[in-house]
């Protein structure tokens, strides 16, 4: 049997004739391309058989049954190579036109090529079951443009099916191979945002988070080497041992802004509970000790922010280490610098985990334009990280940590407005402006309004904007409603580059 032609999610090698009958019942034997299947999830959460694919791509799914206001849907098979240096993928993307315009093309961002040009290779594309012409645009070929055979009006759908290969670059970053394992953030082809009559095609830079996305539903089958431990966005429905060296995991994630995963070789796992057991928190690191630290810390954050702002709506949350300084947030999964798991960095490690956990509320749930308004989520969650720390360890300990983190930026004049776009910080000043001065803005607002009014405003902001995209006007409106004050001038004064905190 040619292992490269195995199905990515239901098949395993049959080692003995005696196991053949049992395997035929539980794991279908490998089939031709025309018979390969993508998976579906029944309403009760079970895994059901999907409609067999036609010659080139699967027929449109029964997506109309998902309802008029259903999220866009990504269904993917991902098969990680045995050496964990690449994967092959199939993606079926059901896109619903919610714009006021008639759409003649759909565009997807290939952020993997933004980070490492050429790492994602598109092999084939089809639309509604038929082979399709497509283009890869830009110097890095990071925008996939797919013309539609029939235009779609508001409320109408199209299905795009594509196959691709992805090579993992050695970046030590949120996408690529790290000393800790493989981080796969922003790796899956994802729909560009359609805004003001055009598809967004923002230039990627490594500073900050040069990504902007809307929520969608994800159904993923991940086949991976069983000498790795996996963490990911969403919840596991089922896991199967395919053969002596591979497992397949069925994953679902509802109303998520992206899908990310991590593969940790020989990883140790620790579990903790948040919200009285409603949320399972999982950390995967190189040792049981560091995993327990990360899981316990994250569980405290989930409890704190759920109490102060609004309930964490998912059932799972994961923490993994990577090489990059600081941390990186994804829905249900955060990556934190490996050094912050060590005892010598314990306090800062807790703060960073609190910060990244706060992003589940402000980025993952309440979305914002992280390119044109990076301060809108980053400044707020930086301050909230300190509030979580103060709640657990007291104001004096939090103040000491504040001074340690921001001592070099106290009173420093910045060159850009706090609400500047990401490109304004391409050369310098991102951390000082967005983190240090941004957190100082919220600290001043917290002290001026008081704790009850401050969190009351965040609850209003959270309730009004969850699963959508908020802007500065939405934020100010929430604080004005909670405080009964006109705060427009207050915020504008502190946005100015010449303002000193």
C-alpha positions in Angstrom: 0.0 0.0 0.0 1.3 3.4 -0.9 1.0 5.3 2.4 1.1 8.7 0.7 -2.3 7.9 -0.9 -4.0 6.9 2.3 -7.0 8.9 3.2 -6.1 11.6 5.8 -8.6 10.7 8.4 -10.3 7.3 8.5 -7.8 4.7 7.3 -5.0 2.8 8.8 -2.6 0.0 7.7 -4.0 -3.5 8.1 -1.2 -5.5 9.6 -2.9 -8.9 9.9 -5.5 -10.8 7.9 -7.3 -11.6 11.1 -8.0 -7.9 11.7 -9.4 -7.3 8.3 -13.1 -7.8 9.1 -13.0 -5.6 12.2 -11.1 -2.9 10.3 -13.7 -2.9 7.5 -16.4 -2.1 10.0 -14.5 0.6 11.9 -12.1 2.1 9.4 -12.9 1.9 5.7 -10.2 0.7 3.4 -8.3 3.2 1.2 -10.3 4.3 -1.8 -9.7 6.2 -5.0 -9.9 10.0 -5.2 -13.5 9.7 -6.6 -14.6 7.9 -3.5 -12.7 9.9 -0.8 -14.9 11.5 1.8 -14.9 14.6 3.8 -16.6 14.4 7.2 -19.8 15.8 8.6 -20.9 16.3 12.2 -24.5 15.4 13.1 -26.5 17.8 15.3 -25.9 15.5 18.3 -22.2 15.9 18.0 -21.5 12.4 16.5 -19.4 11.8 13.4 -21.5 10.8 10.4 -20.6 9.6 6.9 -20.4 12.4 4.3 -21.5 12.3 0.7 -18.9 10.7 -1.6 -16.9 13.2 -3.6 -17.3 13.4 -7.4 -14.4 13.2 -9.8 -12.7 16.3 -8.7 -14.3 17.8 -5.6 -17.1 17.1 -3.2 -20.6 18.1 -4.1 -22.0 21.1 -2.2 -22.9 20.0 1.3 -26.4 20.3 2.6 -25.4 23.8 3.8 -28.9 25.3 3.4 -30.0 23.3 6.4 -27.5 25.3 8.5 -29.9 28.2 8.5 -30.2 31.7 7.0 -27.8 33.2 9.5 -25.2 30.4 9.6 -21.6 31.1 9.9 -19.2 30.5 7.0 -18.0 26.9 7.3 -14.5 25.5 6.9 -14.2 21.7 6.7 -10.7 20.4 6.4 -8.6 17.2 6.3 -5.1 17.9 7.5 -2.5 15.1 7.3 0.8 15.9 9.1 3.8 14.1 7.7 5.5 11.5 9.9 8.6 13.8 10.4 6.2 16.7 11.4 7.8 19.1 8.9 4.9 19.4 6.5 1.2 18.6 5.9 -1.1 17.9 3.0 -4.6 19.4 3.2 -8.0 19.4 1.7 -10.4 22.3 2.5 -14.1 22.7 1.7 -15.1 26.3 2.4 -18.8 27.2 2.3 -19.1 31.0 1.9 -22.3 32.9 2.5 -22.6 36.4 0.9 -23.7 38.7 3.7 -22.6 41.9 1.9 -25.0 44.2 0.1 -23.1 43.6 -3.1 -23.2 40.9 -5.8 -20.0 38.9 -5.6 -18.2 37.5 -8.7 -15.1 36.3 -6.9 -14.1 35.1 -3.5 -10.7 35.8 -2.1 -8.8 33.9 0.6 -5.7 35.0 2.5 -2.8 32.5 2.5 -1.0 34.0 5.5 1.5 31.1 5.6 3.0 32.6 2.4 3.1 36.0 4.1 5.4 34.6 6.8 7.4 32.2 4.6 6.9 32.7 0.8 6.2 29.5 -1.0 5.5 27.5 2.1 1.8 26.9 1.0 1.4 25.4 -2.4 -2.2 25.3 -3.9 -2.6 22.2 -6.0 -6.2 22.4 -7.2 -9.3 24.5 -6.8 -13.0 23.8 -7.6 -16.2 25.7 -7.1 -19.5 24.0 -6.5 -18.0 20.7 -7.6 -16.4 21.9 -10.9 -12.8 22.6 -11.6 -12.1 26.3 -11.4 -9.5 28.8 -12.7 -7.8 30.7 -9.9 -5.0 33.2 -9.4 -2.4 33.8 -6.7 -1.8 37.5 -6.3 0.9 39.6 -4.9 4.7 39.2 -4.6 4.3 36.5 -1.9 1.3 34.8 -3.6 -0.6 35.2 -0.3 -4.0 36.1 -1.8 -6.0 33.4 -3.6 -8.6 34.7 -6.0 -11.3 32.3 -7.1 -13.8 33.5 -9.8 -17.4 32.2 -9.3 -19.1 30.4 -12.2 -22.3 32.1 -11.1 -22.4 35.3 -9.1 -23.9 35.2 -5.6 -26.2 37.8 -4.2 -26.8 38.6 -0.5 -27.8 35.4 1.3 -26.5 33.0 -1.4 -23.7 30.6 -1.0 -20.8 29.1 -2.9 -18.5 26.2 -2.0 -14.8 26.3 -2.7 -12.8 23.1 -2.5 -9.0 23.2 -2.6 -6.1 20.9 -2.0 -2.8 22.2 -0.8 0.6 21.2 0.6 2.2 23.1 3.5 5.9 23.0 4.4 6.7 24.2 7.9 9.5 26.8 8.0 12.0 27.0 10.8 10.8 30.4 12.2 10.7 30.0 15.9 7.5 31.9 15.6 3.7 31.6 15.7 3.8 29.8 12.3 6.6 27.4 11.9 9.0 25.0 13.7 10.2 26.1 17.1 12.5 24.4 19.6 9.4 23.6 21.5 7.5 22.0 18.6 5.5 23.0 15.6 3.3 26.1 15.9 0.6 26.4 13.2 -1.0 29.8 13.7 -2.6 31.6 10.7 -1.8 28.6 8.5 -5.2 27.7 7.1 -6.5 29.5 4.0 -9.1 31.9 5.4 -11.6 34.2 3.7 -10.4 37.8 3.3 -12.7 40.4 4.8 -15.0 42.2 2.3 -15.4 45.8 3.3 -16.6 49.0 1.5 -17.0 47.2 -1.8 -13.6 45.5 -1.9 -11.7 42.5 -0.5 -9.2 43.5 2.1 -5.6 42.8 1.1 -3.5 44.4 3.9 0.2 44.1 3.7 1.7 41.7 6.2 4.4 42.8 8.7 5.8 40.8 11.5 5.2 43.6 14.1 2.0 43.1 16.0 -0.8 41.0 14.6 -1.3 41.8 10.9 -4.4 39.7 10.6 -8.1 40.6 10.4 -10.9 37.9 10.2 -14.5 37.2 10.9 -16.0 34.4 12.8 -16.8 31.0 11.2 -17.5 27.4 12.0 -14.6 24.9 11.7 -14.7 21.1 11.3 -11.3 19.6 11.2 -9.9 16.1 10.9 -6.2 16.1 11.9 -4.0 13.1 11.3 -0.7 13.5 13.1 2.3 11.5 14.3 1.5 9.9 17.7 4.8 10.8 19.2 3.5 14.4 19.3 0.9 15.9 21.6 -1.5 18.2 19.9 -3.3 21.3 21.2 -5.8 23.3 19.1 -8.7 25.7 18.7 -12.0 24.1 19.5 -13.1 20.8 21.0 -12.1 17.2 20.3 -15.1 15.0 19.4 -13.2 11.8 18.9 -9.6 10.4 18.5 -8.6 7.2 16.8 -5.3 5.3 16.6 -5.0 4.8 12.8 -1.8 2.7 12.8 1.3 2.2 14.8 2.5 5.8 14.3 -0.5 8.0 13.5 -3.7 9.2 15.2 -6.6 11.0 13.7 -8.5 13.6 15.8 -12.0 15.0 14.9 -12.3 18.7 16.0 -15.1 21.1 16.0 -15.0 24.9 16.7 -18.1 27.1 16.4 -18.0 30.8 15.8 -14.2 31.1 15.9 -12.2 33.9 14.3 -9.5 31.4 13.2 -8.2 27.9 13.7 -4.7 27.2 15.1 -2.9 24.2 16.4 0.4 23.1 17.9 2.3 19.8 17.9 4.7 19.2 20.8 7.0 16.2 20.5 6.7 14.0 23.5 4.7 16.7 25.2 3.5 16.5 28.8 -0.1 17.5 29.5 -1.7 19.1 32.5 -5.4 19.8 33.1 -7.2 22.3 35.2 -10.9 23.3 35.4 -12.5 26.8 35.1 -16.0 28.0 35.8 -16.7 25.0 38.1 -15.7 22.5 35.5 -17.6 23.9 32.6 -14.3 24.8 30.8 -11.4 22.4 30.5 -8.0 24.1 30.5 -5.1 22.1 29.0 -1.4 23.0 28.8 1.2 21.0 26.8 4.8 21.6 27.5 8.1 19.7 27.9 7.5 18.9 31.6 4.6 18.1 33.9 5.7 20.9 36.2 5.6 23.7 33.6 2.4 22.3 32.1 0.7 22.4 35.5 1.8 26.0 36.1 0.4 27.1 32.7 -2.9 25.2 33.1 -3.6 26.5 36.6 -2.7 30.1 35.7 -4.9 30.0 32.6 -7.8 28.6 34.6 -7.6 31.5 37.1 -7.7 34.0 34.2 -10.8 32.3 32.6 -12.6 32.5 36.0 -11.6 36.2 36.6 -12.6 37.5 33.2 -15.8 35.5 33.1 -16.8 37.0 36.4 -15.8 40.6 35.5 -16.8 40.8 31.8 -18.9 37.9 30.6 -18.8 34.1 30.4 -16.2 32.4 28.3 -18.5 30.6 25.8 -16.4 27.7 24.8 -15.6 24.5 26.6 -11.9 24.2 26.0 -8.8 26.4 26.3 -5.1 25.5 25.7 -1.7 26.9 26.4 1.6 25.9 24.6 5.2 27.3 24.6 7.0 28.8 21.7 10.3 30.5 21.0 9.0 34.1 20.3 9.2 36.7 23.1 5.9 37.4 24.7 2.8 35.6 23.5 0.3 35.1 20.7 -3.4 34.6 20.9 -5.8 32.4 18.9 -9.3 31.4 19.7 -9.1 28.8 22.4 -5.3 28.5 22.1 -2.5 30.7 23.2 1.2 30.5 22.6 3.5 31.8 25.4 7.3 32.3 25.3 9.0 29.2 26.6 11.1 31.2 29.1 8.0 32.4 30.9 7.3 28.8 32.1 10.5 28.9 34.2 10.5 29.6 37.9 12.8 32.7 37.4 10.2 34.3 35.2 7.1 33.1 37.1 5.5 36.5 37.8 6.0 37.8 34.2 4.8 34.4 32.9 1.6 34.7 34.8 1.0 38.2 33.5 1.6 37.1 29.9 -0.8 34.2 30.3 -3.4 36.6 31.8 -2.9 38.9 28.9 -3.3 36.2 26.2 -6.3 34.8 28.0 -7.9 38.2 28.0 -7.6 38.2 24.2 -10.3 35.5 24.3 -12.7 38.3 25.2 -11.1 41.1 23.1 -10.1 39.7 19.8 -11.6 36.3 19.7 -15.1 37.2 20.9 -15.3 41.0 20.5 -13.4 41.4 17.2 -11.5 44.5 16.1 -9.4 45.6 13.1 -6.0 44.6 14.4 -4.3 46.2 11.4 -6.0 49.7 11.4 -6.6 49.8 15.2 -4.2 47.5 17.0 -4.6 49.5 20.3 -8.3 48.5 20.5 -7.6 45.0 21.7 -3.9 45.1 22.8 -4.1 48.1 25.1 -7.2 46.8 26.9 -6.0 43.3 27.4 -2.6 44.5 28.7 -4.3 46.5 31.4 -6.7 43.6 32.2 -3.7 41.3 32.7 -2.6 43.5 35.5 -6.1 43.7 37.0 -6.2 39.9 37.1 -2.7 39.8 38.7 -3.9 42.4 41.3 -7.0 40.3 42.1 -4.8 37.3 42.9 -1.8 38.8 44.5 -2.7 42.3 45.6 -2.3 45.9 44.4 1.3 46.2 45.7 2.5 43.1 43.8 0.7 44.3 40.7 2.3 47.8 41.0 5.8 46.2 41.3 5.2 44.2 38.2 3.9 47.3 36.4 7.1 49.2 37.2 9.2 46.3 36.1 7.4 46.0 32.7 7.1 49.7 31.9 9.9 51.5 33.8 11.7 52.3 30.5 8.6 53.9 29.0 7.3 56.0 31.8 6.9 59.6 30.6 8.6 58.8 27.3 7.4 60.8 24.3 5.9 58.8 21.6 5.9 59.6 17.9 2.6 58.2 16.8 -1.0 58.5 18.0 -2.2 55.7 20.2 -4.9 54.9 17.7 -2.5 54.8 14.7 -2.6 51.8 12.3 0.0 49.0 12.6 2.2 50.3 9.9 2.9 53.4 11.9 5.0 51.2 14.2 6.8 49.3 11.6 10.1 50.8 12.6 9.7 51.5 16.3 7.5 52.3 19.1 4.9 49.6 19.0 5.3 48.2 22.5 5.8 51.7 24.1 2.7 53.1 22.5 0.2 50.3 22.2 1.2 48.3 25.4 2.7 50.8 27.8 0.8 54.0 27.0 -2.3 52.1 26.0 -2.4 50.3 29.4 -1.8 53.6 31.1 -4.9 55.1 29.4 -7.0 52.3 30.8 -5.4 52.6 34.2 -6.4 56.3 34.2 -9.9 55.5 33.1 -10.2 52.8 35.8 -9.1 55.2 38.5 -11.4 57.9 37.3 -14.6 55.9 36.8 -14.1 53.3 39.6 -14.0 49.5 39.4 -17.8 49.0 39.2 -18.4 51.4 36.4 -15.3 50.3 34.5 -16.3 46.6 34.4 -19.9 47.6 33.8 -18.8 49.3 30.6 -16.8 46.3 29.5 -19.8 44.1 30.1 -21.9 46.4 27.9 -19.2 46.4 25.2 -18.9 42.6 25.4 -22.6 42.0 25.2 -23.1 44.3 22.3 -20.2 43.2 20.1 -19.5 39.5 20.7 -18.9 37.6 17.5 -18.8 40.8 15.5 -16.3 43.5 14.8 -16.2 46.6 17.1 -14.5 50.0 16.6 -13.5 52.9 18.8 -17.0 54.4 18.7 -18.5 51.2 20.1 -15.9 51.2 22.9 -16.5 54.8 23.9 -20.3 54.4 23.7 -20.1 51.5 26.2 -18.1 53.6 28.7 -20.4 56.6 28.2 -23.5 54.4 28.8 -22.0 53.0 32.0 -20.7 56.3 33.3 -23.3 58.7 32.1 -20.6 61.0 30.8 -19.4 62.3 27.4 -16.0 60.7 27.1 -15.2 61.6 23.5 -12.9 64.5 24.3 -11.3 62.4 27.2 -10.3 59.7 24.8 -9.2 62.1 22.0 -6.9 64.0 24.3 -5.1 60.8 25.2 -4.8 59.5 21.6 -2.6 62.4 20.6 1.1 61.6 20.2 2.1 64.6 22.4 0.1 63.3 25.3 2.2 62.2 28.3 1.0 59.6 30.7 
